[in-house]
Amino acid sequence: MSFDQLLQQARAKFGANPMELMRAESSTGETPLELFISEEHTSNFLTLNAGGDSERGLITGTLGGGAVVLFVFSCLVAAFKSDWGIPQMMLWLCLPMLIVPFLWEVFRPVSLPVLFNRRTREVYFEQSGTLYHTPWDDIQAIAGEFMIVGPQMGGMRCASLEVLMHRFEHPQEQILVSLGLPMGKTLSLQKSLWEYIRAYMNNGPWFDKDGRHSESDAYVKSLQSARIKRTDWHKHTLEKIRKDKAESQGKNYLSGLDAAMLIGNLLFYPMNWVHEFTNSVARRRPRKGWPKVVQERLRPDGPTSRLIDLERKEAA
């Protein structure tokens, strides 16, 4: 697909909504941000979560965590009424709510991430056993905003970031690969993610807040450390309360919103803990490996030829 064809497709997809086509050599002017979707950031390659695998464990957390809260509540009621038959009945309901989704999410295969290889300067993606790729220097990306409208939530503005790739040894078969979920994102945030990838591939592996090469990994580590675990949300709220208390010298520092946030964090703690535990167990299970042509290019001493070079050689 040519650049003009991609532009035409983007206009048809986003209509009058803001959008931008991006390439490896062109800066968007945004600050590099990784939006908490990176899995590995090494000197040779960067991987980003594909699709919704970053939310693996959400179903177990919602159902299983809710079951834990429900069972604890039934125990409190039983202690008050001196009737321990209630928790026994609830146990038969709560255990399947925890075990069934846990087993389903843990044993369901975790997809391979989108992989950016600095050594060979190319990008890989695997879907249903099919390998897609594109050379970094010729990469084409689309970022655009759109609106999701629902009867309960009203309108919610989202933004997607997609890169164009083609199937290995079948260059006529092309797809747009999404880099992370679009929900809750803005066009500016997606452009910042693109700048993070650009800085890594063009100036990395370490860079500063302006995307310029750096010998220190301080800026990258600062972005990664900003990622707050769900089970630490209450700590973040407590830290904010302590900060407000210090600034107001202890007078009228606790707002209703802070109190509601803290209570909500504690109430949802079991769900968040089950969610994180399920996610960590699922990710510890062995993944299906990359094809051999990719694996050998991930080795520090592996070949530096690109997959597109192999395709051209076979075509010749």
N, C-alpha and C positions, 0 to 999 in steps of 0.2 A: 504494500500500500504506500503510495506516495504521500508527501507532506500535504499536498493540496487535497488529496482524497481524505486524509485524516481530518483536516480542517473542516471539510464538508460534512463528514460524519459527526464531528463534535458539534457543529452548528445545529444539525438535525436532532442531536440528543439533548442538548441543553437549551435550545431555542434562544430566547432573549436573556436568559440568566447569565451571570458572569462566568467566564471560562478563560482558560489560557493554555496554549500549546507550549511545551517546554522541550528543550534539547540539552545535551550534555555540556555544550560550550556557552550557553546563555544563562546569565544570572537573573533571578526574579527580584533581587533586592531585599529578600526577607532574611531574617536571622535563622541559622540552621537549628532545627529542633527535631527530635526523633519520635515524639508523640507516644512513647512507651510501647512500641511494637517491635523493637529489635530483640532478637534472641541472642545473637553472638556478634560482637564487634571486635575483630582481630586484625592483625597486621595484613592478612592476606584476603580475608573475605568478611562480608557483612550479610547477615540473614535477617529477614523481616517476616513476622507472622503472616501467613496467608489466610484470608477468609476470617472465620470466626473462631479459630482454634485458641486465640488468646482468652476467650470466654468459656473454654472447656471447664466443666464443673459447675456452671451456673444453674443447670437444672437440678443437679444433686444438692447444691447449696440451698436452692429455694425449697425443694420438697423435703430433703433430708434435714436441713437446718430447721425448717418449720416443724418437722416431726419431733425433733429434739425439744424445741420450745413447748410444743403441745404436750409432750410426755412429762416434762418438768412441771408444767402447770397442773396436769392431772394429779401428780404426786402431791402438790401443795393442797389441792382440793381434797384429796384422800386423807391427808394428815389432819385437815380441819374437820372432816366429817367422820374420821376413823373408819373409813371404808376403803380397804385396799384392793377391792375388786375392780375399781375404776382404772388404776394404772395397768392392771393385768390385761384388761380389755383394750386399752390404748396401745399397749405394747404390740399386740397383733396387728394393729393398724399402722403404727409408726415404723416398725422394722421394714416392711416392704417399701414404704415411702423413702427409706434411706438406702437400702441394699440394692433394689432394682435399678434406679437411675445411676447409682455409683458403679455397678458392674457394667452397665451399658456405656457410660462415658469413659471408663477406664480402658475397656477392651475395644472400643471403636477406634479404628486407626487414626493416628494424628498425621495430618498432611505435611508434606515437606514445605519448608519456607521458601520464599523468594530469595534467591542467592545472588549477591553481587561479588564477582571475583575480580580483585584488583590486579592479580598477576596476569590474567589473560584479557582483562578489560572487557568482560562480557557479563550477561545476566542470564540466570537459569530459572526455570519454573517447571514443575512436574504436575500433571493432572491425569488421574486415572491411567497411570502407566505410560503416558505420552510426555515426551520431553519437548519443552519450548525454550527458545533462547533468542537473544539479540545482542549484537556487539554494542558496547557502551558508547563508543564514539559516534555511532549512527542512531542512537536511541531516540524514540519519539514518545512523549508523554502528554497526557491530557488531564487537566484539573478543572473541575467545574462545579458550580453550586446547583442545587435543585431543592425543591420543597416537598416534604412528606406531610400530607394532610390526613388527620384521623378525627373521628367523632369525639374522642375523649381528650386527646392531647392538642387538638387544633392543628396549627401549622408549625412544622419544625424544619428549619433550614439545615441542610447537610451539604457536604462536598466530597467528591470522590477524586482519587488520583490513580490513574491507570497508565500502564506502559504497553506499547505494542510489541508483540513477539510473534515468531513464527515457529512452526513445528520442525524439529530436527529432521533434516533430509527431505522435508516437504515444504519448501519456502512459500508455496502458494497458499498454505493453510495458516492463517493469521488469527490471533486472538488479542483482546485487551485484558491484561492482568491487573486486578485491583491490588493496590498496596495498602492493606488494612481496611477496616470497615469505615464507611463514610459517615455514619451517624454521629452527630455531635461535633462534626468538623466544619470549619469554614474554609473558604478558598485561601485565605491568608495562611491558615495552619497547614494546609496541604502543600502550599508553596514552600513553607518552612521545612517540611519533611523532605521535599525535593532538594532543597539547599543542603540539608544534612547528607543526603545521598551523593549529591554533586561534590561536596567538600571531601567526603570520604574517597570517592573514586578519582577525583582530579588532584586533590591536595593532601589526602590522608596518608596514613590511617588516622593521625591525630591532627586536630585543627582548633582554631580559636573561635570566638563568637562571631567573627566576620567570615568564617570559612577558610581563612588562610592557614597554610601549613604551620604546624607547631611540633616541636620536639617533645612537648609535654602532653599527657593525656588528661590534664586537669579539667578542661571544658567538657570533654566527652563524659568523664566520670561524674561531673556535676550534674549533667543532664540525666544520667542513669540513677544517681542518688535521689533525684527529685521524685522518682516513682514510689508512691506510697502504697503499701500492701493494704488490702481491705481490712485485715485484722488490726491494722495500726491507725485506722481512721479516728478512733476515740483518743489516741495519743495526740494526734494532730489537733483535735478539738480542745483537749486539755491544755496543750501548748498555747493555743490562741487565747484561751481564757486566762492563763497565767500572764501572758503578754498584756492583755487588756487590763488586768489587775495592777500590774506594775505601772502602766502608763497613767491610770486614773488614781493611783495611790490608794487602791482598795475601796473607792467610793463608786457605787452604782456601776460596777464593771461587768456584771453578769446580765447579758441580754436574754430575752425570751427565746430568741433564735438559737443562741449558744446552748441554752439549757435543753431545748428540743433536739438539737443536733446530738448532744451528748447522750441523752436518753435513747434516741434512735440508734446511735452507734452501738450502744450496749445491748439493745434489744435485738439488733440484727447480727451481733457478733457470732452466735452459733452458725448462722447461715453463711457468713463470710468465711468462717474457719473451715467449714465443710467444703465450701467452694474451692478455697486455696489448696486444701489437702487433696481433693479429687484431682485438681489441675496438676499438682506436683507428681502424683502417682501416675497419671496418664502420660506425662512427659518423660518419666523415667523408663517407661516401657520402650523396647527397641523399635525404631522407625524402619520403615522400608528404605533401603539405601538409595543413593543417587546412582544413575547408570554409570558404567565404567568410564565412559568418555569424560564425565564430570568429575568423578572421584580422583582420577589421575591428575586432573588439572587443579585440584585442591591441595595436592601435596606440594611442599615448599620446593622440591626438586623435580616436580612434574613438568610436562610439556607446556609451553607457552602459546602454542598455536590455538587459534580460536575455532569454535565449531563451524563458523561460517567459512573458515579457510578449508576445513575438511570437506564441506559441501561443494565448494568451488573446485577443489582438487578432483573430487569424484565426478563432477559434471564435465570437467575437461577430459 
